[in-house]
Amino acid sequence: MSEISSRPSGPFRALSATALTGRLKAPGDKSVSHRALILGALARGETRITGLLESEDVLNTAKAMAALGAGVERTGSGAWTVQGTSGRFAEPDGPLDFGNSGTGVRLVMGAVAGSGVKARFVGDESLSSRPMRRVTDPLEAMGATFETDDGRLPARLAAGSLHGIDYTPPVASAQVKSAILLAGLGATGETRVHEPQITRDHTETMLAAFGADLDVAREGTASTIRLTGPQTLTARDVDVPGDPSSSAFAIVAALIVPGSDVTLTGVMDNPARTGLIETLREMGADLTVEPGPDMAGERTMTVTARASTLRGIEVPAERAPAMIDEYPVLAVAAAFAEGTSHMPGLAELRAKESDRLAGTAALLRANGVDVETGEDSLTVHGAGQGGVEGGGLTETHHDHRLAMSGLVLGLGSRAGARVDDVAMIATSYPDFFAHMETLGARLEPA
C-alpha cells in the first residue's frame, strides 16, 4: 500500500476569523470506510472502493486486512481495491496494530473471532486505556477466548469456532453491535442483537449490500437484528459518502463566525447520524439541506450553513447515540449561543479517545466560557455571538475531536485559541487544515 503524505503536528493556533465562505466535498465517512475494508476482506471476489477516508485510523484497518490475507491496494486518491478471503482469514505474522482506532479494533475483533484464527490486537497509549470488555464479553459468550490486560489492550485471541447468541448490549454502541454481527457471519446458528436504543446502522446496511441474509426489525426506538451463520459475503463496489461527524466542524465554524456562508456536498443523511443538524436547527441555526445522490446504500445531502444567532436549548438525552461524536463541537456552538444549553446522557463520552466530557468542559473553561459537568451531562452558559473571549489552550489528551473543536472555537472568539497538538487530527480528518484554509480560516503553528 502506498504511503500517504505527512500531516501537520505540534501546537497550533486558530486566529479570530473574518467570514468563512466556500464549497467543500465532505470528507469520506470514517464508519463506512472501516466497514468497506472489513467487509471487502471477508467477501468473495474484488471490492472496489472510491472516496475512502485516508485517515490514520482507516489506514490501520487497511493494513490489518492485508495482514489477515486480503489483497489490499491503493489505486489512486481515495480509490482502493480489496481482494477478499471468502471469510477465511489467514493467521497474521505479527500483532494487528490499530493505533488510536477504537472502531477499527473492536470491529476487527469480531470479524477475526468469526473467522476462527488466532491474532493479537494492540494500539497506542490512548487506545490501550479504553475498555474492550464491552466487545470481548459477548464474543466470549459466542465461544471466543481472549486474554487482555484487565479488559484493555493488548488482547490475544485464541483460534476457535463460535456459535450464535441472543444479546442485548448494556450500553448503546454501534461498535459492540457490529462486532457481534461480524462474528456471527462465521458462527453456527442464529445471532440476535437487541438494541433498546437504535445506534448507527451502517453495518446492517452494508452487510445487506454485500449479500448477507439478515433481518432488521424496528419498533419505535428499539431494533432487533437477526443473522444466521455461517455465510459468505459477495464483493461489491462502494462509493463512500461524506462523514457527518467531520463535516460538523466546518458547519459550526460557519455558524459562529459573522458573515460566513459555507456549503458541504455529499454529507451522509442517515437518521442515526443527523442528530447534530436537528439540534443546531432547534438552536436557531440558519441551515439549508438539499437531497443528494445515494452512496453505499445511504442517502446524502448538501448542507449550507450561514452565520447565525443561536440560542441555548435542552438537548434530549435520547438523541445522544445519533450525535455522540459531535458533542465537543456542539458545545462550542453552545458557547456562542444566547442562554444556557444542557446536554444529558453523555456517559459514553467518558470512554472515548480521552474522557471527552471532561476535556470538552476544560477547553471551554480555558477560553472563558462558563460550563458545568455532571457524571453524564454538560451545561454550557453561552456568551452569544462575539462574546467568547478565547485566548486559551486546549489540552487535547491525544483526542482529535477536542483538537478540532478547540480550533473552531478560536475562529469565532475574540482572541483566537491554541491547542497543544494537532498530529492526531489525521486519525479521522486528514484534510481538516486544507479544507478550513480553503474556506478562509487562519490556522498556524503556535
Secondary structure, 3 states (H helix, E strand, C coil): CCCCCCCCCCCEEEECCCCCEEEEECCECHHHHHHHHHHHHHCECEEEEECCCCCHHHHHHHHHHHHCCCEEEEEECCEEEEECCCCCCCCCCCCEECCCCHHHHHHHHHHHHHHCCCEEEECCCCHHHCCCHHHHHHHHHCCCCEEEECCEEEEEECCCCCECCEECCCCCCHHHHHHHHHHHCCCEEEEEEEECCCCCCHHHHHHHHCCCCEEEEEECCEEEEEEEECCCCECCCEECCECHHHHHHHHHHHHHCCCCEEEEEEEECCCCCCHHHHHHHHCCCEEEEEECCCECCECEEEEEEECCCCECCECCHHHHHHCHHHHHHHHHHHHCCEEEEEECCCHHHHHCCCCHHHHHHHHHHHCCCEEEECCCCEEEEEECCCCCCCCCEECCCCCHHHHHHHHHHHHHCCCCEEECCCHHHHHCCCCHHHHHHHCCCEEEEC
